[in-house]
């Protein structure tokens, strides 16, 4: 599918759980919001939510960053208690995740906002329900992928596998960001950006620093500033259809 036919927004995925997808998605949402752009956010399925009558921590952070007050069932249609893969948590809680509901809620957000940032769960191959994977949800929502990866040992394999799988599935990739680069990187982390850039068939949009001892909202503010000053920002804005805003 050609990029021009795609919806305006991004589907944030990761090479693994815990790479910082939520912070990156929230940082992009905050950056756009502060530019006066009407941004919506969505966490289609969030597990590990203590009180499922409210947004989980990931969806809360995304909504705060975007400055939106959409209904919680639009922002996060399925909220699950156990911190497990969506399909496993839903099965244990006897909840049926219906892909059509995700698409319907997303389309409602599209009507309300100029840009919608969607954060997946885990990586592309994480099971959502039945034979439906996160990759299938990304395809259904018709958004380009932004891959968040890490600089640690193993990142070459993790990142290459993710982008390769996306290519095989014909999922367009907006690019990838290396998140949580240590202030004093070891040799594996130090060489990761160059190694990845030479192997991965997607654009490296930036290398983001590791931020420690800060509250989530403070981290988002700092990472938003980093993304705004990143050399890859013009390309990211072009993907979003906001070239003149970069």
PLY file of the C-alpha trace (Angstrom):
ply
format ascii 1.0
element vertex 246
property float x
property float y
property float z
element edge 245
property int vertex1
property int vertex2
end_header
0.00 0.00 0.00
1.40 3.35 -0.96
2.24 5.81 1.78
-0.21 8.35 0.31
-3.08 5.93 0.94
-2.23 5.51 4.61
-3.87 7.27 7.52
-2.03 10.12 9.22
-0.31 8.84 12.29
2.12 6.23 13.53
1.96 2.75 14.95
4.67 2.50 17.61
6.13 -0.96 17.94
9.22 -2.29 19.67
11.87 -4.90 19.18
10.95 -6.28 22.59
8.96 -5.40 25.66
10.53 -2.76 27.89
12.37 -0.78 25.19
10.45 2.42 25.92
7.67 2.43 23.32
5.31 4.33 25.60
7.79 7.10 26.38
8.69 7.52 22.71
5.06 7.52 21.61
4.16 10.00 24.34
7.15 12.20 23.49
6.10 12.40 19.84
2.52 13.16 20.89
3.69 15.91 23.25
6.01 17.44 20.65
3.15 17.63 18.13
0.65 18.86 20.71
2.95 21.72 21.71
3.12 22.70 18.04
-0.64 23.16 18.06
-1.42 19.94 16.23
-4.57 18.07 17.22
-3.19 14.72 18.36
-5.07 11.62 19.41
-3.56 8.57 21.06
-4.52 4.95 21.38
-3.29 1.93 23.31
-5.52 -0.76 21.77
-4.77 -3.35 24.44
-2.98 -2.70 27.71
-2.21 -5.46 30.18
-0.98 -5.01 33.73
-3.76 -2.51 34.55
-4.59 -2.67 38.26
-7.90 -0.81 38.00
-9.49 -1.65 34.66
-12.23 0.95 35.17
-9.54 3.56 34.46
-6.77 4.00 31.90
-3.64 1.99 32.55
-0.30 3.75 33.10
0.76 3.59 29.44
-2.52 5.01 28.13
-2.57 7.65 30.87
0.89 8.87 29.87
-0.04 8.96 26.19
-3.25 10.90 26.86
-1.47 13.39 29.11
1.23 13.98 26.49
-1.30 14.57 23.72
-3.42 16.86 25.87
-6.54 14.95 24.91
-9.55 13.96 26.98
-11.13 11.32 24.80
-13.30 8.62 26.33
-11.18 5.92 27.94
-12.78 3.23 25.77
-11.49 5.04 22.68
-8.00 5.55 24.05
-7.71 2.03 25.46
-10.50 -0.32 24.36
-9.18 -3.35 26.22
-7.63 -3.05 29.69
-6.40 -6.27 31.25
-5.22 -6.93 34.78
-2.41 -9.43 34.33
0.92 -8.28 32.89
0.97 -10.92 30.18
0.73 -11.06 26.40
-2.70 -9.66 25.43
-4.12 -12.96 24.20
-2.99 -14.79 27.35
-4.22 -12.13 29.77
-7.56 -11.86 27.96
-8.03 -15.62 27.97
-7.31 -15.87 31.68
-9.75 -13.04 32.37
-12.37 -14.50 30.00
-12.37 -11.38 27.84
-12.75 -11.62 24.07
-10.65 -9.10 22.13
-12.51 -8.25 18.92
-10.30 -6.76 16.16
-13.30 -4.98 14.63
-13.79 -3.06 17.86
-10.20 -1.83 17.71
-10.69 -0.63 14.16
-14.00 1.07 14.98
-12.53 2.93 17.97
-9.50 3.97 15.94
-11.70 5.36 13.17
-13.60 7.40 15.75
-10.31 8.89 16.94
-9.32 9.65 13.34
-12.47 11.74 12.92
-11.60 13.79 16.01
-7.88 14.33 15.47
-5.43 15.29 12.73
-2.83 12.73 13.84
-3.29 9.53 15.84
-0.37 7.87 17.64
-1.03 4.20 18.38
1.18 2.13 20.67
1.20 -1.63 20.26
1.86 -4.25 22.91
5.29 -5.87 23.00
6.66 -6.56 19.52
5.11 -7.20 16.13
4.72 -10.93 16.71
3.00 -10.61 20.10
-0.36 -12.41 20.02
-3.44 -10.24 20.51
-6.27 -12.72 20.09
-6.61 -16.07 18.37
-4.34 -15.98 15.32
-4.20 -12.16 15.32
-0.81 -10.60 16.04
0.20 -7.01 16.77
1.41 -6.88 13.15
-2.13 -7.65 12.00
-3.50 -4.80 14.11
-0.96 -2.41 12.57
-2.05 -3.51 9.10
-5.74 -3.15 9.99
-5.24 0.40 11.29
-3.28 1.26 8.13
-0.46 3.19 9.80
3.29 3.18 9.12
5.46 1.61 11.80
7.89 3.47 14.01
10.19 0.87 15.53
11.69 1.55 18.95
14.82 -0.42 19.74
17.63 -0.46 22.31
21.40 -0.05 22.01
22.38 -3.04 24.14
24.02 -6.27 23.05
21.51 -8.14 20.92
19.98 -5.07 19.32
21.29 -5.89 15.85
19.46 -9.21 15.85
16.30 -7.82 17.49
16.07 -4.78 15.22
16.93 -6.64 12.03
14.35 -9.35 12.79
11.63 -6.76 13.46
12.26 -4.72 10.32
12.71 -7.86 8.22
9.40 -9.25 9.47
7.70 -5.94 8.71
9.10 -6.05 5.19
7.94 -9.62 4.65
4.48 -8.61 5.84
4.56 -5.52 3.59
4.12 -3.17 6.54
5.59 0.26 5.70
8.21 1.49 8.17
8.53 5.19 8.93
11.90 4.50 10.53
13.41 3.41 13.82
14.68 5.11 16.96
17.37 3.83 19.28
16.17 4.54 22.80
17.97 4.62 26.16
21.54 5.17 25.01
23.64 5.22 28.22
25.70 8.30 29.07
28.74 6.01 29.20
28.01 3.30 26.62
29.86 0.02 26.49
31.33 -1.07 23.14
28.12 -2.83 22.08
25.98 0.25 22.70
28.52 2.67 21.29
28.75 0.86 17.97
25.05 -0.03 17.70
23.90 3.04 15.70
26.53 2.59 12.99
26.06 -1.18 12.80
22.29 -0.90 12.56
22.44 1.88 9.98
24.64 -0.31 7.79
22.36 -3.34 7.97
18.76 -2.31 8.53
16.71 -1.29 5.50
14.91 1.53 7.33
15.84 5.06 8.32
17.49 5.73 11.66
15.54 8.73 12.94
17.56 9.37 16.07
19.41 8.10 19.13
17.68 9.00 22.37
19.43 9.19 25.75
18.78 7.04 28.77
16.99 9.14 31.39
17.11 7.88 34.98
15.73 9.04 38.31
12.91 11.05 36.72
9.14 10.75 36.83
7.50 9.46 33.59
6.16 12.89 32.63
9.59 14.46 33.12
11.15 11.76 30.97
8.59 12.39 28.23
9.36 16.12 28.26
13.09 15.48 27.94
12.69 12.88 25.17
10.28 15.17 23.29
12.99 17.83 23.23
15.51 15.28 21.98
13.22 14.18 19.15
12.50 17.79 18.21
16.23 18.45 17.77
16.96 15.13 16.05
18.31 15.18 12.47
15.60 12.67 11.61
12.76 15.02 12.57
12.10 16.34 9.01
11.69 12.79 7.74
9.37 11.90 10.60
7.24 14.99 9.94
7.09 14.16 6.25
5.77 10.68 7.08
3.12 12.33 9.24
2.17 14.70 6.43
3.50 17.66 8.42
6.58 18.52 6.40
6.15 22.28 6.78
6.05 21.95 10.57
9.55 20.51 10.97
0 1
1 2
2 3
3 4
4 5
5 6
6 7
7 8
8 9
9 10
10 11
11 12
12 13
13 14
14 15
15 16
16 17
17 18
18 19
19 20
20 21
21 22
22 23
23 24
24 25
25 26
26 27
27 28
28 29
29 30
30 31
31 32
32 33
33 34
34 35
35 36
36 37
37 38
38 39
39 40
40 41
41 42
42 43
43 44
44 45
45 46
46 47
47 48
48 49
49 50
50 51
51 52
52 53
53 54
54 55
55 56
56 57
57 58
58 59
59 60
60 61
61 62
62 63
63 64
64 65
65 66
66 67
67 68
68 69
69 70
70 71
71 72
72 73
73 74
74 75
75 76
76 77
77 78
78 79
79 80
80 81
81 82
82 83
83 84
84 85
85 86
86 87
87 88
88 89
89 90
90 91
91 92
92 93
93 94
94 95
95 96
96 97
97 98
98 99
99 100
100 101
101 102
102 103
103 104
104 105
105 106
106 107
107 108
108 109
109 110
110 111
111 112
112 113
113 114
114 115
115 116
116 117
117 118
118 119
119 120
120 121
121 122
122 123
123 124
124 125
125 126
126 127
127 128
128 129
129 130
130 131
131 132
132 133
133 134
134 135
135 136
136 137
137 138
138 139
139 140
140 141
141 142
142 143
143 144
144 145
145 146
146 147
147 148
148 149
149 150
150 151
151 152
152 153
153 154
154 155
155 156
156 157
157 158
158 159
159 160
160 161
161 162
162 163
163 164
164 165
165 166
166 167
167 168
168 169
169 170
170 171
171 172
172 173
173 174
174 175
175 176
176 177
177 178
178 179
179 180
180 181
181 182
182 183
183 184
184 185
185 186
186 187
187 188
188 189
189 190
190 191
191 192
192 193
193 194
194 195
195 196
196 197
197 198
198 199
199 200
200 201
201 202
202 203
203 204
204 205
205 206
206 207
207 208
208 209
209 210
210 211
211 212
212 213
213 214
214 215
215 216
216 217
217 218
218 219
219 220
220 221
221 222
222 223
223 224
224 225
225 226
226 227
227 228
228 229
229 230
230 231
231 232
232 233
233 234
234 235
235 236
236 237
237 238
238 239
239 240
240 241
241 242
242 243
243 244
244 245
